[in-house]
Amino acid sequence: GEVLKVMQQLAAEGRTMIVVTHEMSFARDVSSRVLFLHQGRVEEEGCPADVLVRPRTERLRQFLARSHGGHGV
């Protein structure tokens, strides 16, 4: 929607944003880099294709399964 358009415009201008979300599809669409945090600590970090499609930690795999009904991002 509208928020995504604004974020894409800002990114096209070379601006950096920090976005906190539980919406993994949104994170994938707007991010060049994602971090997965648990209790304030970084558990995984990298490009969305690596982190969200091939999670290394069991905690992130479980989170993604719950977030998407067991379907990939």
PyMOL commands that set and color helices and strands:
alter all, ss='L'
color gray80, all
select helices_A, chain A and resi 2-12+24-30+48-53+58-67
alter helices_A, ss='H'
color red, helices_A
select strands_A, chain A and resi 34-38+41-46
alter strands_A, ss='S'
color yellow, strands_A
deselect
rebuild
show_as cartoon
